[in-house]
Amino acid sequence: MKLMEPRYAIALRPNRHLTFCTFDYRLSALEARVAAAKYVMQGRSYGVSALVLAGRKGSGKTHLLNAAANRVLEDNSISLSLLSAARFEAEYDDAMHFNDWPVWQQRFEHENLLAIDDIDQLFKRAELADVLLHILKARALAKRKTIVTVNLHNDIESVCTLKDYLLSQRLVTLGARHH
């Protein structure tokens, strides 16, 4: 019988076609594009450790997240973890199953940039929200950058301490795209 290995050894690569140049920045999303670009291009002088891209489905949050990750990858000396909330949850479950939680947590605390898409999906499980909050605070102390996306349709107040932390960071709201 073959033992299963944890799935969290490899992070996702950003979609190489989702860049700042290909972002459809209507006036409602221009502030978000500028904020994301400044956040990843300026050193640690941006003032906050986390950038929160909030908006409705289809507003361009995931595109900007990938664009920021692609920009960071241009500098080979910077480490990056990009994952969806579902991947974060699956890796957490694997780490708990394999009793490897400290190693898993340290990986996220030490990456130069951590990018997580749709973190509002993690609010359904209080322990995941607590773990994410712990990781975000540790990253802030270590002056590591984090970019997360949040869908506005979900009730962010369901996890007060995480909501308060996110609201204390740079929050940029993207308007919904009109087709």
Secondary structure, DSSP 8 states (H G I E B T S, - for coil): ------STTS-B---TT--TTT----HHHHHHHHHHHHHHHS-GGGS-SEEEEEE-TTSSHHHHHHHHHHHHHTSTT--EEEEEHHHHHHHHHHHHHTT-HHHHHHHHHHSSEEEEE-GGGGGGSHHHHHHHHHHHHHHHHTT-EEEEEEETTS-GGGSHHHHHHHHTSEEEEE-----
